[in-house]
Amino acid sequence: MARPRDPIFLSPPDIGLLERDYLLRALDGGWVAPAGPELEAFEHDMASFTGWSGAVALSSGTGALHLALLACGVGPGDEVLVSTFTFAATANAISYCGGNPVFIDSDTVTWNMSPQLLADQLKDMRRRNQIPAAVVVVDLYGQCASYDDILPQCRELDIPIIEDAAEALGATYRSMPAGTLGDIGVFSFNGNKIMTTSGGGMLITPDPLVAERARYLATQARQPVIHYEHTEIGFNYRLSNLLAALGRAQLERLPDLVARRRRINELYRQLLCDVPGLAFMPISTVGEWNGWLSCVVFDDPHLRSSVQSSFGARNIECRPLWKPMHLQPVFEESAARVDGTSEHLFAHGLCLPSGSVMTDADVHFVAETVVSCVEIQC
């Protein structure tokens, strides 16, 4: 098997001529300062794409999560129920507010927050006359959670829902865009996401007052006077005009980026369908995922490790599935309602290279590496 000349990365940016044109237009317009017309236009574009009028472009998805939690009134000592199977930013933002995360495990259908464990936790809290300040639901690996079962539980108790759709832009749930399934939605445009602004994020809301408040806090909470006046603590969270220009081009290309990643997943499934002891992440039929990362689990965790080592030897980047937050040392004192699902996925799972820049030959090479490693183990 010939080794590719260049490494195959997990999820690299897909940047082309359109992005170059947008960036040059912004530079030629002289708007290099943080604010500018491209920033406003990017927010308008995202509002049109999602159908929610309040879109606030920010420097990171983490900043968007922080502002979303503040908008929900989360403060010191408040408990926030949150998916445990996620990236640290989801839980870190709760700590920024002084809140306490309570981790909820995944189901086996979507790998997202388990509606049953959520129900169990809410029932237990109600017995103690406690209600969480918010619920943060993560749409993992580009697939939406089971909102049909999650939303009614939170609506009954008037608990705000923040949808961490950092990985799910372009996905849908019952024809509704990811990010619009709770009360506030959050996206990430980090370099490894399905579309990127290099670094960046977005808060979306149907409430213009929430959007106005988020935009104000994200701009150091500066009062609308000619001098610098501040009556409360703010944050430096606004996206720059140049990066917004990049985002506009990426958003224009998003349907093609999604289609390519889905095609890569389909090709992986064809090539690896006969590999014993290997299964792909289940894809829900309730909506459409965006194909962000193609994820597999191995019956034998030692085989997972062997495949990972083979990838490294052949210049193929991969990554284990998320290590659950309740296993992270920084959150070892936090409450959690778990049943072992996410721990199993972490021990057995692997993210395959899935970037839209991959060629079919790249996908074949990755798949052949998996197959050859399995044959050696057997």
N, C-alpha and C positions, 0 to 999 in steps of 0.2 A: 504494500500500500504506500503510494507516494505521499510524502508530507507536503502540505501546502507551503508556499513560500512565505506567506504572511500569516500571522496569528488569526484565529477565528475568535472574535470577542463575543461576550455574552449578549450585550444589547447596546451596540455603539450608536451614536447619532447618525441619522440619515440626512445629510445636508447636500443640497444641489444648487443649481443656477438660480432658481427662484429665490432661495434664501439670500443669495449674493445680491440679487437685484433689490430686494427689500432693504437690506442693510445699506447698500450704496445710496439708495434714495434717501434714507434717514440721514446718512452722513452728509450728503450733498445739500440737504435741507438745513443743515446747521444745528440740528437738535441732538447734540451729544449730551446735554445736561439730562439729569434723571427724568424729568417730566418732558412731555412733548406730544405731538399729534399721533404718533404711532402707538403710544401708551393708551390714549383714549380710544383709538380705533381698535386696538386689540381687545379691550374690554367690551366694546360694542360687538365685535365679531363673536366673542365667547358668549355674550348675552343672546345673540341671534342663534348661535349653534345649540345652546342648551334650552332656550326658551324662558330663561329667568333673567329679568331685567337688571338685577344687581350683580355686576361682575367687577371684582377688584383685583387687579394684577399686582402680585407681590413678589418679593425676592426669593421666596421658597414656599414649598408646600407646608413646611413646618410652621412658618409664620402664619400661613392661612389657618392652620389648625389652632394655633394660639389665639388668634383673633376670633375664630368661630366659638371657641370655648368661652372667651370673655363676653361675646355677644349673648351667649346662653346664661350668663350670670354666674359662671363657675368661679368660686373663690376659695380662699384658704379653708381647709378642712372638709370641703365637699367631696362626696364620693361620685365617681364617674365610671360607669360600666363600659368596658372597652374590649375589643377583640384581643386575645393574647397572641394569636398567630399573625404577626405583623412586624413591620420595621419599627425601630425604637422611637422614631419621631412621633408616632401616634401617641405613645404613652408619655414621652418627654413633655409634650405640650401641656398635658394635664398637670404635671409637676410645676411647669412655669407659672401656672395660676395658683399654685399652692394646694391643688386638689389631690385626692388620693385615688389612683386607678384601682379598679376591681376587675380582674381579668376573667373573661368568659371564653371557654374553649370553642373549638370548631365543630361543625357537623361533617359527616363523611360525604355529603351530597355535593356541596359547593366548596368545602374547606373554609368557609367563612363562619361568622358567629353562629353558634347553635341556638336556634329559637327555643329549644326545650331547656337548655341550661340557662338561657336568659330568663325564661319563665320561672324556673326554680329559684334563681337569685332574687327576682322581683318579689316572689311569694315570700321568701325568707325575710327580705327587707321590710315588707309590709307588716309581717308579724312583729317586727321590732319598731314599727311606726317610723320607718325610714323610707325615703324616696331618693333615688340618685338625682344629682343635679343635671345630668345629661347621659346619653348613651352614644358612644362613638362606634359606628359600624364600619368595618374595613371591607372594601371590594377587592379581594385578593387576586393577584396575578391576572387582572383584567376581567374578572367575572363578578357580577353583582351578587350580594347576599340574598337570603330568602326574605325579602321585604314583606311578602304577603303574610308571613307569620310573625315578623318582628314589629312592623308598624302598629298593628292593633294593640299589642301589649303596651307600647309606649304612649299611644294616643289615649288609652283608657286612663292612664295616670298623669297625663299632660306632661310627659317627660320629653324635652327637646332631643331630636336626633341629629347628630352630625354625621354626614356620610363622607368618610375618608375614601374618596375615589381617586387617590393619587396615582393608582396603577390602572385605572379603568376608563380613562377618557376615550370615548368612541364606542363603549359598550352600551347596551340597553337592557332594560327590564320591563317586560310587557310594553314594549315600544317606547318607554320613557328613557331619556338619556341618563346614563350614570351621572351622579352628582345632584340630581333633582329628586331623589327618592326620599329624602328626609326633610329637615328644616333648613339646613345650611350644607352646602357641598364644598369639597376641597379637592383641588387637583395639584399635581406636581409636574413641573416641566424640567426636572433634573436631566442630566445628560444621558441617563440610561432609560428614560421613559419613552413611550411610544412616539411622542413628539416632544421637542425640547426647546428651551430658550437658553441653553447652556446651564443656567440655574434659574429657578423661578417657580412660581406657583400662582394659584388663583382661588379666591373665595367667591362663591356664587350664592345668591339668595333671591327669593322673589320679593323681598321687602326692601324698598329703597332706603328706608331709615337705617336698617341694619348695614346696608352697603355704605351709606354715608358715614356711619359711625366707624366702620372698619377702615375706610379710606382715611379718615381723620386720625385715628390711632396709628395707622401705618406711616403717617407723615409727621411723626414726632409730636402728635397732638398739638400742632401749632394753631393758634387762634388766627382768625381771618383779619389781621391788622397788618400794617406796613412793617412794623418792627416785629421782633421775635417775642411772642407772648405765649406762655404755657401755663395752663391752670391744672393740668394733670399729667401723669407720666405717659409718654407715647413711645413709639418704636420706629426704627429705621427699616421699614419692611417693603417699601414701594419698589416695583420693578423699574428698570431703566428703560428709556425710550428706545435705545438701540436693541436691547434684548426683546422688547415688545415687537419690534419690526421682524426679528427672527421668528417670533412666535406666530405672527400673522401668516408668514409664508408656510410655516409648518402646519398650521391649522387648515390652510387651503389644501394641503397635500394629505391631510389626515385620512380621508377615505382610502387612498391608495396605500398608505402605510399600514392601516388596519388590514386591508385585503391581503397584502404581502405576508404579514405575520400569520394570518389565519392559514394561508397557503403553506407556509413553512410547517405549521403544526400538522396540517393534513398530510404532508409528505413524510414527516416523522412517523406518523401513525401507520402509514402504508409500509414504510421500510422496517418498522419495529414491531409489527403486529404479531409476528410469530415468535418473538423472544420470550422464553418462559420466565415467569416470575417478575415481569415488568408490566406496569399499568400506568396509563396517563391520568392526569387530573380530569375528573369528570366535568363535562360541559353541560350546564343546565339548559333545558329546553324552554325555560320561561322567558329567556331573553337571548341576546347575542353578546358574546364576549369579544374583546378587542384583540385577542391573540398575543398579549404583551410578552409573556414568557411561556414556552412549552415546558411543562413540568412532568416528571415521571417519579414513580416510587418503585422500589425493588423489594421483593419479598425478603431477600437476604441483605441486611445492611452491610455485610462484608463485601458483597458484590458491588453495592453502591460505591464503597470506598475504592474498590479496584478500578471501576470505571472512571472515577474521579482522577485517580493516579494516571491512568492511561491517557486521559484528556490532557493532563499537564505535560506528559511526555511528548505529546503531539501538538503542542501549542494551541490547544483548544481551551478557552475559558469557560468555566462552569461555576455553579455555586450550589451549596446545599439549600434546601428550603429554609424559610425563616426559623430561627431559633425562637421558640415562644417567649414572650415577655416574662411569664411567671418563672422561667428558668434563668433569667438574667440576674446576675449578682446584684445589680443596682436596684432591682425590684423584689428581692427575696423576702422582704417583710410585707409586701403587698398582699391583699386578699385575692383569692382566685377560686373560681368554680370550674374545675377541669375534670375530664374523664379519660385523658390519655391520648385523645385523637391527635392533637397538634404535636405532642411529644413523639408519637409514632411517625408522623409525617416528617418531622425534622430528622429523625434517625435513619429514615429509609429513602428520603426524597432528594431529587436533584433537578436543578434548572438547567435545561439545555440551551446552547446558543440559539437566539431567536431574533436577532436584529433584522430589520427589513433590508439591510444592505447585503445580507447573505445570498449567495447564489445557490441554485439547486445542487451544484457540485459540492459546495460547502456542506449542505445538509446531508448529502450522501456520505461524505467523509466522516461526519460526526456519527451518523447512524452505523456506518461500517465499523467504527471504533468501538461502539457499544456491543455490536454483534460479535466482533472478534474477542473482546474481553469476556463476554458470556461464554463463548465456546471454550476458551482457555480454562475458565473456572469449572465448567462442566466436564 
